[in-house]
Amino acid sequence: MTMIHKLLFLHNSESPIISDRLDEYFSKNGMDVDVYWAACGKFPRSLDPYCAIYFSGSPLGPWEQIPWVLKEIDIIREAAIRKIPMLGTCFGTQILAYILCGPETVSRKEIYETGFITVTATPELAKDPIGKNLPSAFPVFSWHRDEVIARHPDMILLSHSPQCGNHLWRHRALPVWGMQGHPEVGGDHGREWFNHYVHVLKSNGLPPSLVPAQDEEAIKTPDAMTLYKNFIDYVTVN
């Protein structure tokens, strides 16, 4: 009998567009995905069916006292008790750190880190399940000014960039990972997402020279996408 691995996908953006159709990527790679538009107040009644949770990006901060953010905080706390594997990107990494490692681990900078940047792995990445088959440095798309500071004893730093000291981390005692960048923007459908947000990206510091050409291959970052595949492998094996 084939085991069903159900992933809870919490979509935290005010836009209905899921960057690079990431939900479809999870589905094509063996996960049974339930998408809930968390930013519109949509959540499952129970975590019982799920063996993993993904938290997407959002323009908001994890400190916002609004109903859907508070509900997501409750989900993180319950999932941590159950030791359900969790992965967050952008706002997702920030809310995971904010709740599991403390509010002092998330800060807002004056300027954005925007564009395709190179992240450098720490020695810990090669030892981590999510770092399988990754080089010591690789490109990833980044768009943020809030970021997680790697100064909590339960936080293992896995990669960084010149402008962001913590691009990827793992919780020391829980199956929880956070990524500041957006590997999915470098996936098969990144152009669709880019066309939707390009004007906002430019206003947040994306230089014209970094606006990708119309060729879809120009924005692909396959090494970064490996992070998602490794998370899936971890969930399905464990």
C-alpha positions in Angstrom: 0.0 0.0 0.0 1.4 3.4 -1.0 1.7 5.8 1.8 0.1 9.3 1.3 2.3 12.2 2.3 0.0 15.2 2.8 1.5 18.7 2.8 -0.3 21.7 4.2 0.6 24.7 2.0 -0.2 28.0 3.7 -0.3 30.7 1.1 0.5 34.0 3.0 0.4 36.5 0.1 -2.4 38.9 -0.6 -2.1 37.9 -4.2 -3.7 34.6 -5.4 -0.6 33.9 -7.5 1.6 31.2 -6.0 5.2 31.9 -7.1 6.3 29.4 -9.8 3.2 27.3 -9.0 5.2 25.9 -6.1 2.2 23.8 -5.0 2.3 22.0 -8.3 6.0 21.3 -7.8 5.4 19.7 -4.4 2.6 17.6 -6.0 4.8 16.5 -9.0 7.4 15.4 -6.5 5.3 13.1 -4.4 3.3 15.2 -2.0 -0.5 15.3 -1.7 -0.9 19.1 -1.3 -3.7 21.0 0.4 -3.4 24.8 -0.3 -5.1 27.2 2.1 -5.1 30.9 1.4 -4.0 31.9 5.0 -3.8 35.6 4.2 -7.6 35.5 3.5 -8.2 33.6 6.8 -8.4 30.1 5.3 -7.0 27.3 7.4 -7.6 23.6 8.0 -9.7 22.5 10.9 -7.0 20.1 12.1 -3.4 19.3 11.5 -4.1 15.5 11.9 -3.8 14.7 8.1 -0.5 16.4 7.6 3.1 15.2 7.7 4.6 18.5 6.7 3.8 22.2 6.5 5.0 24.9 4.1 4.8 28.6 4.9 5.0 31.0 2.0 6.1 34.6 1.8 4.2 37.7 2.6 4.8 41.5 2.7 3.8 41.6 6.4 6.0 41.0 9.4 5.5 38.1 11.9 4.7 40.7 14.7 1.5 41.8 13.0 -1.5 41.5 15.4 -4.0 40.5 12.8 -6.2 37.4 12.9 -4.6 35.3 10.2 -1.1 35.8 11.5 -2.1 35.0 15.0 -3.8 31.8 13.7 -0.6 30.8 11.9 1.3 31.3 15.1 -1.0 28.8 16.8 -0.4 26.3 14.0 3.3 26.7 14.4 3.2 26.0 18.1 1.0 23.0 17.7 3.1 21.6 14.8 6.2 22.0 16.9 4.7 20.0 19.7 3.8 17.3 17.2 7.3 17.6 15.6 5.7 18.0 12.2 8.4 19.0 9.7 8.0 22.7 8.6 9.6 24.8 5.9 9.2 28.6 5.5 10.4 31.1 2.9 10.7 34.8 3.3 7.9 35.7 5.8 7.7 32.0 6.4 11.2 31.8 7.8 10.6 34.9 9.8 7.4 33.7 11.5 9.0 30.4 12.3 12.0 32.1 13.9 9.9 34.6 15.7 7.8 32.0 17.4 10.3 29.1 17.9 13.4 31.2 18.7 12.0 34.5 20.0 11.0 37.9 18.6 14.6 39.2 19.0 15.7 36.9 16.1 13.8 38.9 13.5 14.6 42.5 12.5 13.8 45.0 9.8 16.6 46.7 7.7 16.4 50.1 6.0 17.1 48.7 2.5 15.9 45.7 0.6 18.0 42.8 -0.6 16.5 42.4 -4.1 17.6 40.3 -7.1 19.5 37.2 -7.9 22.2 36.9 -5.3 24.8 34.3 -4.5 24.5 32.6 -1.1 27.4 30.8 0.6 26.9 27.6 2.5 28.3 27.1 6.0 30.0 23.7 6.8 26.7 22.7 8.5 24.8 22.7 5.2 26.6 19.7 3.9 25.7 17.7 7.0 22.0 18.7 6.8 19.3 16.7 5.0 18.2 19.8 3.2 21.7 20.4 1.9 22.1 17.2 -0.1 23.7 17.6 -3.5 24.2 21.4 -3.1 27.4 23.3 -4.0 29.2 25.5 -1.6 27.7 28.6 -3.2 24.7 29.0 -5.5 22.3 31.7 -6.8 18.8 32.3 -5.4 16.3 35.1 -5.9 15.9 37.4 -2.8 13.4 40.1 -2.0 13.2 41.3 1.6 14.2 43.7 4.2 13.0 41.8 7.2 15.4 39.0 8.1 16.2 36.4 10.7 19.3 36.9 12.8 21.2 33.8 13.6 22.0 34.4 17.2 19.8 31.9 19.1 21.3 28.7 20.5 18.6 26.6 18.8 19.3 28.0 15.4 21.9 26.4 13.1 23.1 28.7 10.3 23.3 27.0 6.9 23.9 29.8 4.4 24.4 33.5 4.1 24.9 36.3 1.6 27.0 39.6 1.8 23.9 41.6 2.7 22.0 39.0 4.7 23.8 37.1 7.5 21.2 34.3 7.6 19.7 33.0 4.3 19.0 29.5 5.5 18.8 28.0 9.0 17.5 24.9 10.8 16.2 24.5 14.3 18.5 22.5 16.4 15.9 20.4 18.1 13.0 20.3 15.6 12.6 19.4 11.9 12.1 23.0 11.0 13.9 25.0 8.2 13.7 28.6 7.1 14.9 30.2 3.8 15.1 33.9 3.3 15.3 33.7 -0.5 12.8 32.4 -3.0 14.2 29.4 -4.8 10.8 28.9 -6.5 11.3 32.1 -8.5 14.0 30.3 -10.3 11.8 27.3 -11.2 10.0 26.4 -14.4 7.3 29.2 -14.2 9.3 32.1 -12.6 8.6 34.4 -15.6 4.8 34.4 -14.7 5.6 35.6 -11.1 8.2 38.1 -12.3 5.8 39.7 -14.8 3.3 40.2 -12.0 5.7 41.9 -9.5 8.4 43.5 -11.7 7.2 47.1 -11.1 7.2 46.6 -7.3 10.6 44.9 -7.5 12.1 47.9 -9.3 10.7 50.2 -6.6 12.3 48.0 -3.9 15.8 48.2 -5.5 15.9 45.7 -8.3 18.4 47.3 -10.8 17.1 47.3 -14.5 20.2 45.1 -15.4 18.8 42.4 -13.1 15.4 42.3 -14.7 15.6 38.9 -16.5 15.3 38.6 -20.2 12.1 37.1 -21.6 14.0 33.7 -22.0 12.7 31.5 -19.2 16.2 29.9 -18.8 17.6 33.3 -17.8 16.0 33.1 -14.3 16.3 29.4 -13.5 18.2 28.5 -10.3 18.2 24.7 -10.2 20.6 24.4 -7.3 18.3 26.5 -5.1 15.3 24.5 -6.1 17.1 21.4 -4.8 16.3 22.7 -1.3 12.6 22.0 -1.9 13.3 18.6 -3.3 15.5 17.7 -0.3 12.8 18.8 2.1 10.3 16.6 0.2 12.8 13.7 0.5 13.2 14.2 4.2 9.5 14.2 4.7 8.7 11.1 2.6 11.6 9.1 4.2 10.9 10.1 7.8 
